[in-house]
Amino acid sequence: MPRIRFDNVSKRFGRTEVIPGLDLSLDDGEFTVLVGPSGCGKSTTLRMLAGLEELSDGEIWFDDKPISALESKDRDLAMVFQDYALYPHMNIAKNMSFALRLQRVPRPDIDRRVKEVAEMLNIGALLQRKPAQLSGGQRQRVAMGRALVRDASTFLFDEPLSNLDAKLRGRMRTELATMRDSLDKNMVYVTHDQIEAMTLGDRIVVMSEGHVQQQGAPETLFKDPANRFVAGFIGSPTMNFLHADVQVEGGQALALGKGFRLPLSDGQRRAVEARGHSGTASAKVLLGIRPSAFLSDASEGHPVELRVKVSEYLGSLSVLMTELGDTEILVERASDSPVPAGSVLNFGVRSDDILLFDTESGERLRAPAG
């Protein structure tokens, strides 16, 4: 499989620039997920890779070979679309084998390959049916099967699960993860669903307004986000953000806000000071705290009192919409029964579970190296 590289690639539609200059490398054999909100440029990036959109500037490379001048059919790619794109008058076997028949692959090889892939996707009994006779999940399996029978070097997925209901999406994520582990192929997957990104990707590329905000392993993006956008986009429920003033009292840095007074670590103090704030002068920062970071045992961290507005009971877990001063805070809490609205609960927050961000740029505040 080739190593894929976007070299200063840009895309304009008239005067509107949607990709302003993309530099991105995708490793051989990697499952890469492009994720971001609608309009961030992720699907355009995938379509340029597929040859369905022309580049305005720059080049895409497969190893040391430029491919932007190649037709889509000559790029050794297979693509799964959001809307399935199946031929309604053909049965499933013919839909899956269509590209192979165009390539004049011998019939025995076509039949063998279609059967192998159909069995892998659990649609072997459906090969003689038409698409209209299948459920949405079955049609999506057929669309994936049509791509897989081509045995291309690189598979592209453009939001393939977005038309499915929640239960079926969960099952298809599992099947995609199993397929990912069994195939030694390049896979590039586009989605706006960060749960899909976290569960499927070897590497996640978070995009916003045509720019890569951060890329890395799912755990890295969750635990060590580069900025507020990534921190707020990755993770469900989403991260809480609180405006605070950082002051030093008696040698201890404190994050102060309406309803909270949270001590910060020495590393967090150095991170604030590195932005030009030192001594006793107050510094305005943005605190980021994940819902899971609020500890039910308040003695395990710095105490915070929260009033419950809404409780979403999910069985062994409740997601609470609470109030801290005039700020709404999401909290995950283990619970055997629903938490009544209006309840006042005490939680603990550890300093190490607090992330600091610049209030204007959204950039993560980090202590200087050394």
Sequence and secondary structure as in RCSB ss.txt:
>XXXX:A:sequence
MPRIRFDNVSKRFGRTEVIPGLDLSLDDGEFTVLVGPSGCGKSTTLRMLAGLEELSDGEIWFDDKPISALESKDR
DLAMVFQDYALYPHMNIAKNMSFALRLQRVPRPDIDRRVKEVAEMLNIGALLQRKPAQLSGGQRQRVAMGRALVR
DASTFLFDEPLSNLDAKLRGRMRTELATMRDSLDKNMVYVTHDQIEAMTLGDRIVVMSEGHVQQQGAPETLFKDP
ANRFVAGFIGSPTMNFLHADVQVEGGQALALGKGFRLPLSDGQRRAVEARGHSGTASAKVLLGIRPSAFLSDASE
GHPVELRVKVSEYLGSLSVLMTELGDTEILVERASDSPVPAGSVLNFGVRSDDILLFDTESGERLRAPAG
>XXXX:A:secstr
   EEEEEEEEEETTEEEEEEEEEEE TT EEEEE STTSSHHHHHHHHHTSS  SEEEEEETTEE TTS GGGS
 EEEE TT    TTS HHHHHHHHHHHTT  HHHHHHHHHHHHHHTT GGGTTS GGGS HHHHHHHHHHHHHTT
T SEEEEESTTTTS HHHHHHHHHHHHHHHHH  SEEEEEES HHHHHHH SEEEEEETTEEEEEE HHHHHHS 
SBHHHHHHSSSS  EEEEEEEEEETTEEEEEETTEEEE  HHHHHHHHTTT  TT  EEEEEEE GGGSBSSGGG
SEEEEEEEEEEEE SSEEEEEEEETTEEEEEEEE SS   TT EEEEEE GGGEEEE TTT BB      
